[in-house]
Amino acid sequence: MAIGTTSSVRASSQLDQSVRSYAGPYSYVASRQGATDRNNRTNSTQPNAIVEDPIAFRDERVSVGAATLLFHPAFQVNVPNVVLEGAPGQGKSTIGQYICQVQRARLLDRAEMLEKVPREHNAGPLRLPFRIDLRDLALWLARRDPFNIETNSEPLGWHKSLEAFLCAQIRHASGGAEFSVSDLQAVVSASSLLIVFDGLDESRRHRTAS
């Protein structure tokens, strides 16, 4: 699953049936099952039909929390790639960090932390989380080392790929332990990943300024 920091999320009727129990006073919206086709523009008889026109069901909506929606197993199956959008300070980065921390706590079996997390946030698929600052990725793609700003030389083992960047990030975070793209491929073959790309606006400003 990949998350980027605008929510252009379309929810299926099947998804909404399972997520309705988590409805609450939140800002992210999923279509309510059984939305009527006022203008024959949707077909609610199909269990996995995607509701394309929000006008057709604007009175049949139910709000769910962003984190609850992102953690929900049915949502992850139906929407593997998500973009969160909002003005500065509205919590896009916070949601990404929270989701990564919950997955990390589950992987490390941090019971004390998980006791403070809503039950429904512990029930979804377990994924190995990676949080990527897009400013760092932009530097990497420009053949610069985002983890050693004191040098302008090409990073060791540089390749113009997300995989190579992730390996460099792992080596940096682990204190310099060896970790190659082959190692990453072995991890991916054994575990599902959660990749959070954060700071799209900041990376654009950084590129413009430089």
N, C-alpha and C positions, 0 to 999 in steps of 0.2 A: 504494500500500500504506500502511495506517495501523497504527501500533503504539501501544498505550497501556500505561502503567506502573502479572494473574491469568492462569496460562496455561490457559484453557479451550479447548484445541486438540484437534480431532478429525481424525485422519489417515485418508485413504483407502488401500485396499490398493494402488492404483496408485502413489500417492505413496510409500508405504513401500518398494516395489520399487526405486525410484531413489535413496532416501535411505539404504538399508541399508549401502551401502559406507562411509558416514561414521559408522557406529555406534561408540560409545566409552563411557567411564565418565562419562556426563553425566546431568543430572537431568531432562531433558525427554523424554517418552516418545511414541513413535509405534507404531502397531499393526504387527505382523509380517505380511507377506503370507501368505495361506493359513491364517489363523486359523480354527479350526473353529467351526461353529455348534452349540454344545452343546445349546442349547434352542430351536433354530429361530428365534432372534431376529435373526440377521443372515444375509446372503446373500453369501458370499464369491465366488460365481460371477460377480457383477456387477463389472466392472473398476473402476468408480468408486463402488462402494457405500461409504457411510459407516458405520463400526462404531459403533453407538449405545450398546451395553452393554459397559462395560469388563470386567465379570465373565466375559463369554463368551470373552475372550481374555487373561485376566490372566496365564496361564502362557506366552503367546506374544508377550512384549514385548521391544523392543530400545530402548536409550537412545541419544539423540543430543544433541549440544551445542545449547544454545539459539541461539547465534549461527549455527552451521552449519545448523540447521533453518530459521531465519528467512531466511538467504541462499539457500537451495536454490530453484532455479527452479520445480520442481514444487510445492513448498510455497506459494510466492507466488501461483501460479495458483489453487490449490485453497483457500487461506486468505488472502484479501486483507486481512482485518482481524484483528489479534491483540491480546490483552490479557495482559500479564505481571503476575502478582501474587506477593507475597512480603512477608516481614517487613522492617522497616527494616534497611538494611545488607546485604541479600542480593544486591545487584547489578543491580536493575532499571534504574536510571538509567545505570549503567555500560554495560550492553548497548545501550541506546538511543544513548548517545553514541558507542560503538564502531561501531555500524552506520552512523551518520551520517558519522563520520570516514572510514570505508572508502569510502563512496560519494563523499565529497568528494575523497579522494585519487585515486580513479579518474577523476573528472571533470577534475581538474587535472593528471592524469598524473604524480603524485608517485611515481616509480619507487622511490626510496629507502625510502619508507614502505611501499609495497606489497610490497617484498621481505620484510618482516617479518610479513606477513599470510598465514595459511594459504591454499594454492592454491584450495581450494573456496570461499573467501570472495570471490574475485575473478571467479568464473565466472558469477554470476547476472546478472539484468537490471540495467542501469545506471539509477539514478533520482536525481532532484534532491532532496537531503534538506532537510527543515525540522524543527528541534527546537523544540517549543513548551512553555514552562513554563506549566502550567495556572494558577498564581497570577497570572501576567501576563495571561492570557486572561480570568480572572475580573475583574480590575481593568478591562480594556478593556470588557467587557460591562456593567460598572457605570458606564460613561462616564468613566472615569479613565484617565490616560495612564501605563501601566506603565513607560515609558521616560523619564519626567520626573516624578519623585515630588514635586518641589518645587511643583508647581501642582495645583490641584484642578479646573481648568477642563476642559471637554470637549475631548478631543483633536481636532486639526485633521483634517478628513475622516472624522470618526467615523461608522461605521455598525455596527449590531448584527449583525456577521457575521464568520465566520472569515476570509473573504477580506480584509476591511478590516483585520483584525488582522495578517495576514501581510504586507500591504503596509506597515503602520506598522513592523513588525519589520524589514523589508528596508530601509526608509528610515533607520531608526535605525542598523542595522549598517553601512550604506554611507556614513554620515557626512552624511546629509541629502539624498541624491540623490532626484530625483522618481521615484516608482513608484506607479502607480495599479492599481485592480482590473482595468482593461482590459489593462494590461501583464501582470498575473498571469495573466489568461485566455489571453493570447497564449503565455505560457510553458507553461501547462498543455496547450495544444493541440499543442505541439511536443515535450513531454518528459513522461515518467512521473514521478510524485512519490512520495517517501517522507516521510510525516508522522509524527513521533514526539511524542506527548503525554506529558509527564512531570510527576510530582508531584501525582497525584490526591489522595492523603492530605494532603499539605501544603496544597493549595488548600482542602480542607474545614476544616482547622484554622484557616487564615487567615481564612476567612469566618466561622467561629464566634467567633474572637477579636475580629473587627472588629464 
